[in-house]
């Protein structure tokens, strides 16, 4: 039972973080397309979008490691 609670916690944590990061990137995309912000802010948002994408990749990788630990270890 304790292992199932751990698995549920890891899965819930991953889904929540993934959805939050995805929404931030989608909002950045929408704001960049509108172009109603000056170039300095748009440049900064582009950097944030890149860092956000990298964080999503790392989040997925961490989730895979957690699942591997749960099922293999």
Backbone as JSON Lines, residues from 0, in Angstrom:
{"i":0,"aa":"X","n":[0.83,-1.2,0.0],"ca":[0.0,0.0,0.0],"c":[0.87,1.26,0.0]}
{"i":1,"aa":"X","n":[1.95,1.22,0.77],"ca":[2.85,2.37,0.85],"c":[3.49,2.67,-0.5]}
{"i":2,"aa":"X","n":[3.8,1.61,-1.26],"ca":[4.4,1.79,-2.58],"c":[3.41,2.43,-3.55]}
{"i":3,"aa":"X","n":[2.13,2.06,-3.44],"ca":[1.13,2.65,-4.32],"c":[0.93,4.13,-4.02]}
{"i":4,"aa":"X","n":[1.01,4.51,-2.75],"ca":[0.9,5.92,-2.38],"c":[2.08,6.7,-2.95]}
{"i":5,"aa":"X","n":[3.27,6.12,-2.89],"ca":[4.46,6.76,-3.46],"c":[4.29,6.94,-4.97]}
{"i":6,"aa":"X","n":[3.83,5.91,-5.64],"ca":[3.62,5.99,-7.08],"c":[2.57,7.05,-7.42]}
{"i":7,"aa":"X","n":[1.49,7.08,-6.68],"ca":[0.45,8.09,-6.92],"c":[0.99,9.5,-6.69]}
{"i":8,"aa":"X","n":[1.83,9.66,-5.69],"ca":[2.42,10.97,-5.41],"c":[3.35,11.41,-6.54]}
{"i":9,"aa":"X","n":[4.16,10.48,-7.03],"ca":[5.09,10.81,-8.12],"c":[4.32,11.17,-9.39]}
{"i":10,"aa":"X","n":[3.31,10.39,-9.72],"ca":[2.52,10.64,-10.93],"c":[1.77,11.97,-10.81]}
{"i":11,"aa":"X","n":[1.14,12.22,-9.67],"ca":[0.4,13.47,-9.48],"c":[1.34,14.67,-9.54]}
{"i":12,"aa":"X","n":[2.5,14.56,-8.93],"ca":[3.48,15.63,-8.94],"c":[3.92,15.93,-10.37]}
{"i":13,"aa":"X","n":[4.19,14.89,-11.13],"ca":[4.62,15.06,-12.52],"c":[3.54,15.74,-13.35]}
{"i":14,"aa":"X","n":[2.32,15.25,-13.25],"ca":[1.23,15.8,-14.06],"c":[1.01,17.28,-13.73]}
{"i":15,"aa":"X","n":[1.02,17.61,-12.45],"ca":[0.83,19.01,-12.05],"c":[1.92,19.92,-12.58]}
{"i":16,"aa":"X","n":[3.16,19.52,-12.41],"ca":[4.28,20.34,-12.89],"c":[4.28,20.44,-14.41]}
{"i":17,"aa":"X","n":[3.99,19.34,-15.08],"ca":[3.98,19.33,-16.54],"c":[2.9,20.26,-17.07]}
{"i":18,"aa":"X","n":[1.71,20.2,-16.5],"ca":[0.62,21.06,-16.96],"c":[0.95,22.53,-16.72]}
{"i":19,"aa":"X","n":[1.51,22.83,-15.57],"ca":[1.86,24.21,-15.25],"c":[2.91,24.76,-16.22]}
{"i":20,"aa":"X","n":[3.95,23.99,-16.44],"ca":[5.0,24.42,-17.37],"c":[4.47,24.55,-18.79]}
{"i":21,"aa":"X","n":[3.62,23.65,-19.2],"ca":[3.04,23.7,-20.55],"c":[2.19,24.96,-20.72]}
{"i":22,"aa":"X","n":[1.4,25.29,-19.7],"ca":[0.56,26.49,-19.78],"c":[1.41,27.76,-19.88]}
{"i":23,"aa":"X","n":[2.51,27.81,-19.14],"ca":[3.39,28.98,-19.2],"c":[3.95,29.14,-20.61]}
{"i":24,"aa":"X","n":[4.39,28.05,-21.21],"ca":[4.94,28.12,-22.56],"c":[3.86,28.53,-23.56]}
{"i":25,"aa":"X","n":[2.65,28.01,-23.41],"ca":[1.55,28.39,-24.32],"c":[1.22,29.88,-24.21]}
{"i":26,"aa":"X","n":[1.21,30.41,-22.99],"ca":[0.94,31.83,-22.8],"c":[2.04,32.66,-23.44]}
{"i":27,"aa":"X","n":[3.28,32.24,-23.27],"ca":[4.4,32.96,-23.89],"c":[4.24,32.97,-25.42]}
{"i":28,"aa":"X","n":[3.85,31.85,-25.98],"ca":[3.63,31.78,-27.43],"c":[2.57,32.78,-27.88]}
{"i":29,"aa":"X","n":[1.47,32.82,-27.14],"ca":[0.37,33.71,-27.51],"c":[0.79,35.17,-27.42]}
{"i":30,"aa":"X","n":[1.49,35.53,-26.37],"ca":[1.93,36.92,-26.2],"c":[2.93,37.3,-27.29]}
{"i":31,"aa":"X","n":[3.83,36.38,-27.62],"ca":[4.8,36.67,-28.67],"c":[4.13,36.87,-30.03]}
{"i":32,"aa":"X","n":[3.09,36.09,-30.31],"ca":[2.39,36.22,-31.6],"c":[1.65,37.54,-31.7]}
{"i":33,"aa":"X","n":[1.1,38.02,-30.59],"ca":[0.37,39.29,-30.61],"c":[1.33,40.45,-30.89]}
{"i":34,"aa":"X","n":[2.54,40.39,-30.34],"ca":[3.56,41.39,-30.62],"c":[3.25,42.78,-30.09]}
{"i":35,"aa":"X","n":[2.42,42.9,-29.08],"ca":[2.07,44.21,-28.53],"c":[3.03,44.64,-27.41]}
{"i":36,"aa":"X","n":[4.11,43.93,-27.28],"ca":[5.1,44.22,-26.24],"c":[6.39,44.61,-26.95]}
{"i":37,"aa":"X","n":[7.2,45.45,-26.29],"ca":[8.43,45.89,-26.93],"c":[9.42,44.74,-27.13]}
{"i":38,"aa":"X","n":[10.41,44.99,-27.96],"ca":[11.35,43.94,-28.37],"c":[12.15,43.37,-27.2]}
{"i":39,"aa":"X","n":[12.49,44.21,-26.24],"ca":[13.28,43.74,-25.09],"c":[12.52,42.66,-24.32]}
{"i":40,"aa":"X","n":[11.25,42.9,-24.11],"ca":[10.41,41.93,-23.38],"c":[10.22,40.67,-24.23]}
{"i":41,"aa":"X","n":[10.01,40.84,-25.52],"ca":[9.84,39.68,-26.39],"c":[11.1,38.82,-26.42]}
{"i":42,"aa":"X","n":[12.27,39.46,-26.4],"ca":[13.53,38.72,-26.37],"c":[13.66,37.93,-25.07]}
{"i":43,"aa":"X","n":[13.28,38.56,-23.97],"ca":[13.33,37.88,-22.67],"c":[12.33,36.72,-22.63]}
{"i":44,"aa":"X","n":[11.17,36.9,-23.21],"ca":[10.17,35.84,-23.23],"c":[10.64,34.66,-24.08]}
{"i":45,"aa":"X","n":[11.38,34.94,-25.15],"ca":[11.92,33.87,-25.97],"c":[12.9,33.02,-25.16]}
{"i":46,"aa":"X","n":[13.74,33.69,-24.37],"ca":[14.67,32.97,-23.5],"c":[13.91,32.14,-22.46]}
{"i":47,"aa":"X","n":[12.88,32.72,-21.87],"ca":[12.07,31.99,-20.89],"c":[11.41,30.76,-21.52]}
{"i":48,"aa":"X","n":[11.0,30.91,-22.77],"ca":[10.37,29.78,-23.48],"c":[11.37,28.65,-23.7]}
{"i":49,"aa":"X","n":[12.6,29.0,-24.04],"ca":[13.64,27.99,-24.23],"c":[13.95,27.29,-22.91]}
{"i":50,"aa":"X","n":[14.13,28.07,-21.86],"ca":[14.42,27.48,-20.55],"c":[13.24,26.63,-20.07]}
{"i":51,"aa":"X","n":[12.02,27.09,-20.33],"ca":[10.84,26.31,-19.97],"c":[10.78,24.99,-20.72]}
{"i":52,"aa":"X","n":[11.16,24.99,-21.98],"ca":[11.16,23.75,-22.76],"c":[12.21,22.78,-22.22]}
{"i":53,"aa":"X","n":[13.36,23.31,-21.87],"ca":[14.41,22.46,-21.28],"c":[13.93,21.88,-19.95]}
{"i":54,"aa":"X","n":[13.24,22.7,-19.16],"ca":[12.74,22.2,-17.87],"c":[11.7,21.11,-18.06]}
{"i":55,"aa":"X","n":[10.88,21.21,-19.11],"ca":[9.91,20.15,-19.39],"c":[10.61,18.84,-19.74]}
{"i":56,"aa":"X","n":[11.67,18.93,-20.52],"ca":[12.44,17.73,-20.87],"c":[13.04,17.1,-19.62]}
{"i":57,"aa":"X","n":[13.62,17.93,-18.76],"ca":[14.2,17.42,-17.51],"c":[13.13,16.84,-16.59]}
{"i":58,"aa":"X","n":[11.96,17.45,-16.58],"ca":[10.86,16.94,-15.77],"c":[10.44,15.56,-16.23]}
{"i":59,"aa":"X","n":[10.32,15.37,-17.53],"ca":[9.96,14.06,-18.07],"c":[11.05,13.04,-17.75]}
{"i":60,"aa":"X","n":[12.3,13.44,-17.91],"ca":[13.41,12.55,-17.61],"c":[13.4,12.12,-16.14]}
{"i":61,"aa":"X","n":[13.18,13.07,-15.25],"ca":[13.09,12.74,-13.83],"c":[11.94,11.8,-13.52]}
{"i":62,"aa":"X","n":[10.82,12.0,-14.2],"ca":[9.66,11.12,-14.01],"c":[10.0,9.7,-14.46]}
{"i":63,"aa":"X","n":[10.7,9.58,-15.58],"ca":[11.1,8.25,-16.06],"c":[12.02,7.58,-15.04]}
{"i":64,"aa":"X","n":[12.95,8.34,-14.47],"ca":[13.84,7.78,-13.45],"c":[13.07,7.33,-12.21]}
{"i":65,"aa":"X","n":[12.07,8.12,-11.8],"ca":[11.24,7.73,-10.65],"c":[10.49,6.43,-10.95]}
{"i":66,"aa":"X","n":[9.94,6.34,-12.13],"ca":[9.22,5.1,-12.49],"c":[10.17,3.9,-12.58]}
{"i":67,"aa":"X","n":[11.35,4.13,-13.13],"ca":[12.33,3.05,-13.2],"c":[12.73,2.59,-11.8]}
{"i":68,"aa":"X","n":[12.9,3.54,-10.9],"ca":[13.24,3.19,-9.52],"c":[12.1,2.41,-8.85]}
{"i":69,"aa":"X","n":[10.87,2.83,-9.14],"ca":[9.72,2.16,-8.54],"c":[9.57,0.74,-9.05]}
{"i":70,"aa":"X","n":[9.66,0.56,-10.36],"ca":[9.41,-0.75,-10.94],"c":[10.63,-1.66,-10.94]}
{"i":71,"aa":"X","n":[11.82,-1.12,-11.0],"ca":[13.02,-1.95,-11.07],"c":[13.77,-2.05,-9.75]}
{"i":72,"aa":"X","n":[13.58,-1.07,-8.9],"ca":[14.35,-1.06,-7.65],"c":[13.49,-1.32,-6.52]}
